[in-house]
């Protein structure tokens, strides 16, 4: 199978948002780009959100992903931290929707499970498997590693659901055909 699928993973943070572009062609995965979007630290929240959304939009425009994956919010002990993370996620979602890109969201546990086989994996274990699965040598910033892990999670899940989606489409077509015959 020669189908190429490109995914942009985003690991939201108000100080550092990780991004990673990964691609699957047939059965192989590779990293195309990764990094961290870090707005100037002195900006207030609204301006940090704008800077993050604008930079994420530039990455989307440059790499033209088929899907943008944004890690779901998890709950901090601090309500304020959870709320700020929600704002960042919202800015990233709006940037993707403004470009007409498909969206997917996975919990941190789902991402870890998909990449390492354990939903409770450490950041080091995730980074090790990301480097191994994508053939990335050297260290990865933790935020970029988490973003690439989100992209891998989607690429793996999309591959498993392709036959099911095709079967569902075939079933709908058959059903429509049969309904059409019954009306005559």
N, C-alpha and C positions, 0 to 999 in steps of 0.2 A: 504494500500500500504506500503510495507516494504523497499522501495528503500532508500538507504542511499546516501546522497550527501554531500561531504566535500569541503569547500571553504576557501581559504586563502585570506583575504582582506588586502590590503596594502595602507597606507596613506603616500604618499611620502613627505619627507622633508630632506634637506641636513644636518641638525643638529640632527633631530629626525624623524625617519620613524616608524610609528605605524604599528603593525601587529596584526591580529586576525584570529584565525581558528574557524570556526563555522560549524556545521553539522545539516542537516535536515534528520530526519528519519520519514517517513510517514508525519504526520502533525506537529511534534514537532521539535523545534530548541533548540540547546544547544551550548554553548561556550566550546571549547576544550583547547584553549591556547590564550594568548594575551600578548602583551608587546611592548616595544619600542627598536628599534635598534638605538643606539646613538654612532657613532664613536667618538674617542678622538677629542676634540675640536681644538687642535692645528694642525691637519692634513690639508694639502691643499685640494682643491676640488677633484682632481683626486684620491687621497688616501682615502678621505671620501667616494667617489663613490664606490671604490673597497671594502672598509670595509662594506658598506651597502649591496652591491650585494652579497658579501660572506656570511654575516650573514643571509640575506633573503634566500639565497640558502640553508643554514643549516636548516632553518625553513621549507622550501619546502621539503627537503630530509627527515626530521624527521616526518612530518605530512602527506606527500603524498596527497595533495589536488587534487580533480577532476578538479578544476578551480582556477586560480589566478585572483583576481580582483584588478586592480590598478585604483585608483581615477584619473580621467582626470585632466589635468592642468587647473587652472583658472588663469585669468590674474591679476597680481598685478600692482599697479601704477609703480613699479620699473621693468624696462625691465630686469635688471640683475637678480632679484628674480625669474621672470618668466623663464628666460633662465636656471638658476641653477635647478629649479624644473623640467624642461624638461630633464636635464641631469640625475637627480635622477630617474625619470620615465623610461628613456631609460635603465639605468642600471638594474632596477627591471624587465623590460620586457625581456631583454636579459637573465637574470638569469632564468626566467620561461621558455623561449623558449629553452634554452640550456638543460633543463630537459624534454622537450617534453610535457609541461603542457599546457592545454587550457587557454586562456586569455579572460578576459572581462574587459571593461572599462565603467565607468559611471561618469557623472558629479556630482559635489558636490550637486547640486540642485536635481538631480534624486535620489541620495542616501537619502537625507533628506526627500524628498517626500515619498519614499518607506517606510522609518522607522517611520516617525512621521505623515505623511499625509499632511505636509506642506513643500514646497520647500524652504521656508525662515526660517525654524526652527533654534533656537539658539543651540549652542554646548551643553548647559545644557539640553535642550529638547531632543536632539539626545541621549545624554548619558543616560538620564532617560529611554527612550524607549529601548535602547540597553540592559540595565540591566534588564528591565522587560521582553523583548522578549526572552532573553537568560537565564534568571534566575541567573544572576550574582549579588552577594551581594557585598556591599561595593563600594568604589570609583574606577573608572577606569581612567588611564591616558588619557587625551583628544585624543592623537594620537592613542592609542589602541582602544578607543571608536569609533573613526572615521573609523578605519580599520574594526572593527567588524560590523559597520553600512554598510560598502561597501559589506561585506560578506552576511549580511542579505538581502540587496538589490538584490544581485544575486540569492540567494536561493529563494526569493519570485518570482522573474521574471522567473527563470528556472522552477519553479513549474507551473506557469501559461502557459508557452510555451510548456511544455511536451505534452499535448494532441494535440496541433497544430502541433508540430514536428512529432508526431506519425501519425497524419492524413495526413500530407504532404508526409511522407514516404509511407503510404498506397496508396495515390493518384499516386505517382510516380510508385509504383509497378504495379498498375492497368493499368496505361498508358503504361508501358513497355509491359505488358501482351497483351494489345489490339493491340499495334503496331506489336508485334510478330504474332498475328493472322492475321492481315491485309496483311502481307508479303507472306502468304502461297498461 
